[in-house]
Amino acid sequence: MIGQLLLLALSASATSAVTQPNRTESGFFMQIPSERREQIEAVSPAYGAYSQRLLLGELWQRPQLSRRDRSIVTVAALIAKNQTRDMRLHFGLALDNGVTPAELSEIITHLAFYAGWPNAASAIDIAYDVFHDRRIGQDQLTPERPTLLRIDQIAEDAREARVQESVGPVSPGLVDYTRDTLFHEVWLRPGLAPRDRSLITVAALVANGNTGQISGHLTRAMDNGLTRVEAGEILTQVAFYAGWPAAFTAAPAFKAVFDERK
């Protein structure tokens, strides 16, 4: 309940930001009915104050990531952690911030591979209601079998060689599905730009503490157009939605990639 009340304020700010860009998040927070603010204050006044000042008043205003990208990162973290309580409002906020229905659909599909089928299924249950309420139909989604993007064969051959060497002796089936389905189909689906696929993949890996996979995917993300500033801000955003330990645990992997690319 408390988290949802704060998200209501954030959602209101997003829909009003186009016409009133100079207003602060705290101003929108104060538009929440007084009885709802009292619920927050009755449980944890400090939580309410930090949420108003830091989460709403500062984090979502930082220019290092666009509102759209912040929504993408947040949605990825929620799905990765299976935090269903806040998904409905953040799915709606993502759509308000410029994420298309096709992109949100593809984010869920993509994260089935990086956060697991059950987590994606939970997200589908909630996205169904959001799409229904907004009258979003299948005509606004990427078809099941679209024309795929062109593959970078040189990069793919290098990736395949690394996987064959490290994983092939252990699990040939995993290698096959990684090649045939994940990188020859999912990553080439046109409903989500390669940069954004990299963005959600890195965010999900950080949220779930999968640091061993971060280096390769962060390198790919930056090759796909993610800047160093934007990459660093992923950690800041995820810290609020998956916890400080997740962000700090991932930081050394980020630093290693940044140092290598100097």
Secondary structure, DSSP 4 states (H G I P E B T S, - for coil): -HHHHHHHHHHHHHHHTTT-TT--HHHHHTTS-HHHHHHHHHH-HHHHHHIIIIIITTGGG-TTS-HHHHHHHHHHHHHHTT-GGGHHHHHHHHHHTT--HHHHHHHHHHHHHHH-HHHHHHHHHHHHHHHHHTT--GGGS--SSPPPPPP-HHHHHHHHHHHHHHTTTT-HHHHHHIIIIIITTGGG-TTS-HHHHHHHHHHHHHHTT-GGGHHHHHHHHHHTT--HHHHHHHHHHHHHHH-HHHHHHHHHHHHHHHHHT-
